[in-house]
């Protein structure tokens, strides 16, 4: 792979700690969510950060595909729901549900666009075959 950009972040304290990007723009506390034994849901957690990154990346890939195919649409949006769960092996894993809204196109065209974006998106390429990913799309 030819690198086009790279960045890094450092975490201390695991799920009850701090995460900071190398440039300092991201400098936040993370906490365990209530569902996993944390006190509350008032802080960021790794799953939220993953969902945020995946949704931004997928929407960018979707818009690249739309532009390359010269299709006129309204403003797209992508929502990614991330779940963490225990694997049969005893470890932990993630699952993702990606929902894209692509106004101004037919459902058939929207389904083709989301499938193509899933092939282009770096997060999708990084997770393919490793986690369950469910795609859905709407056109309103």
N, C-alpha and C positions, 0 to 999 in steps of 0.2 A: 504494500500500500504506500502510495506517495502521500506523505503528510502535508496537509494544507494549513493546519492550525493545531496547536495543542495548548492545554492549560492544565493546571493542577489545583487541588484543594487538599487541605490537611484537616483531619478530625482528631480530636482528643476527647477522651471520656466516653467513647462509643455512643450508645443511644441516649445517654444522659450527659452530654458534653457540648462541645463547640465545634463548628465547622467553619473553615476560613479559606477563601480563595487566595491564590498567590498575589493578586493585585489588591486584595483587601476589600473589594467591592462587596463580596459575600463574606459576612462575618456574623454568624448567627448561632444561637443556642438550639440544640436539638434535644428532644425528650421522647421517651417511650410513650406511645399512644395508650390511652386508657384501656382499650381492648386487649392490649398485651401486658397489662399490669401497671401502667403508668398512672400518675395522679389525675391527669386530665388531658384534654386535647387542645390546650392553648398554645402549643409550641409546634414548630416544624419537626418532621421526622424524616428518616431516609426515604420512606415510600412516597411522601408528598414531594420531596425533591426530585425523585425519579419520575413521578407523574408529570411534574412541571416541565422537566427537561424533555421528556418524551413527547408531550403535547406540542411544545414549541417547535421541536425538531420535525415532527410529523406534519404540522401545518406548513412549515417551510418547504418540506419535500412536496406536499400536495400543491402548493402554489408554484413551485418550479415545474411540476408536471403540467399544470394548467397553462402556464406561460409557454412551455415548449410545444404544447399541442394547439396553441393559439385559440383557446376556448374562452368565451366570455362568461363570467360568473359574477355573482355578488360576493361580498366579503365572506370568506370561509372561516370556520372555527373548528377546533379539534379539542375534544375532552378525552382525557385518558384516566381511567379508573385503575388503580393498582391495588392488588391484594397480596398479602403475605400469608403463607400457611406452612404447615408442617408436611414434609415429604414422607413417603412410606419408609425411606431409608433412615429417617430420624433427623435429617437436616431440615433446612427451611428453603422455601422457594417463593417465587413471585408469579403472578399472573396479571395480564393486562387486558382491559377492554378499551378499544379505541373507537370513539364515535366522531365522525366528521359531518359537518353540515356544509353543503355546497349548494347555495341557492342559485337559481337561474339555469339549471341543467335538468335533463331527464334523470329518473332513477337509474336507468340502465347506464347512462353516461357517468353518473356519480359513482356507481359501483366499479366501473372500469378505472376511473381516476383514483379511487381509494386503493384498489389493488396495485396499481402502478406505483403510487406513492409508497406503499408498503415495501415494494422492491427497492426503492430509491433511498428511503429514510435510513440514516446511519444507526439509529436506535433499533429499528426493526431488523437491520442486518446484524447488529450485535446480539440480539436476543433470539433470532430465528433458530428454532430447534432446541432452545434452552428453556423457554417459558411458554405457557399457553397464551396466545394472543387472539382475541376475538375482534373482528372488524364489523362496524355497522355504519350506515350513512343515512342522512336525510337530505332533502332538497328544499326545505322551506326557510 
